């Protein structure tokens, strides 16, 4: 960012106050914009990008910003936080059945998408092969945040959401490796060498991510922190450490942070709702800051010549490359055509492609500014087209699943000296625990419901007390039966009083 004056002035408290005021206003406007995006069905990334463009040199802010290297560094940091938040919210029981299909989509699907898009960029737009391959790799990464921000009101089948979520978490890693390889000076590696490097980095990243996640779970379960507010900080620190260790070990840091976060998110750690809220807030801040910065980096008056190439490449990507990769990769898994159609159209591109487009700019690749402009226009235009139409397409394909019971909100606080746990259970509207008597919970020996809070009034329940939606329960469990008690509570929440007999379990696989 260049100042209008030619000399450097020292930073004073007054300047800091001005900066804090501007940042606060931007955050408040961005938070208010979430309401606009939720009503319109548009992913919030477009609103944040718009704020950045308005603040830029062609907007009302007049800020001249062209530091691609700083944008890349901040973008990487934001992506680490976003992937950590996504991993913490990923339910293993939902993505486990979809894991093979998602893995194939994240690897073979990326290869198909890169190849088809690069051929189109070379022959239809006239880009050199290196530039065409870079664009093909950059736009091959899907964005879970963009997809689910417009699908959050549509209860899709678990296989669809699990596949899309796992794919978006996994495909960032190979795409980053490809973009860096294509942007590096010198000849591009032979394809088999590149495949070997990708495989090695993914294996290293996966091993480190799982190991760090497991060690983090073990530590948080065996060390009682002095304040509940330290648990969210510790969880995020472990997730970020997984990225750092993975990157330093020449593995995929992005895959490491996602897998470590997923292990942490499925481990039923103490004070989990508070941790999820903290991670969700950090994720929003990371998205807002990253998109605003990317909006500042773009120069709107330079986009005119790149609009048509972006539309052509985006059309090939959306109508040919993505559907072809989905169909070819999902053939062995016998996925119904309706789900394939939705997953083909749900390949939204969000922040990741725009950030990856800064890599060739930092590396000094020829025509890198044009690559960035094409990617920027492509993401904005096709998000505007695909975003609002995704819920409509899901309904037309009859993929809504309204029968799934709402899961319980359970928060655990360790009672270190008493060798026990205090579980706080919130019964949501859609829970099948409504109408169940306390004795019908059939909690394991060593666990008991000690208090019920209903309509602002608390009371000690009898065995015949009927639980209702909106109730909050306090369950005390000894250390050996803590996990079994939570599994049983979740089972009743999903399957009612006959959960065990009907084969509905409460494990958070």
Number of C-alpha atoms within 10 A of each C-alpha: 10 11 11 8 7 7 7 8 8 7 8 9 9 9 11 11 11 12 12 12 12 12 13 12 12 19 17 11 14 22 16 11 18 17 12 15 17 15 10 13 20 23 26 26 26 23 21 27 25 19 24 26 26 19 21 23 19 16 16 10 14 13 20 18 20 15 16 21 14 13 21 22 14 17 25 17 15 23 22 25 26 24 28 36 28 24 25 26 17 22 18 20 14 20 23 17 14 22 19 16 24 28 19 19 27 28 19 16 27 26 19 21 26 28 18 20 27 28 19 22 26 17 12 12 16 13 18 15 15 17 23 24 23 29 28 30 28 29 27 29 31 27 23 23 23 22 27 19 17 24 22 12 12 17 15 21 16 18 19 19 20 24 24 29 26 27 28 26 27 26 25 25 24 25 27 20 20 22 20 17 17 23 25 14 12 8 10 13 12 8 9 9 11 15 15 11 19 20 16 15 23 24 16 19 30 24 19 26 32 22 17 26 28 16 16 21 21 14 11 16 15 10 10 16 15 8 7 16 13 12 21 20 13 15 27 22 13 23 30 24 19 33 29 19 19 26 19 11 14 15 28 32 28 30 33 37 38 34 31 33 31 25 26 29 25 18 19 18 20 23 20 22 16 15 25 17 13 18 23 19 13 18 22 18 17 20 22 24 22 26 27 25 26 27 25 30 24 25 17 17 9 12 17 10 12 18 17 15 19 23 18 16 26 24 16 19 24 21 12 15 27 24 22 18 22 25 19 14 20 20 12 9 10 9 14 10 12 15 17 18 16 19 22 21 20 28 25 27 26 25 24 20 25 26 24 26 28 26 26 25 21 16 14 14 18 14 13 21 18 17 24 26 23 24 28 25 23 27 23 16 15 17 23 15 13 21 23 16 17 22 22 13 17 22 12 11 14 12 18 15 11 10 9 13 16 15 21 22 16 22 21 21 17 23 15 13 7 9 11 19 23 20 24 19 21 19 22 20 16 17 23 24 29 20 14 19 18 19 15 16 22 16 20 14 11 14 23 18 22 14 17 20 16 15 8 8 7 13 10 13 17 13 12 11 15 15 19 18 16 16 18 22 22 20 23 22 26 19 16 13 17 20 16 17 25 25 17 21 25 27 26 26 28 22 20 22 22 14 20 15 9 10 10 17 19 21 14 15 12
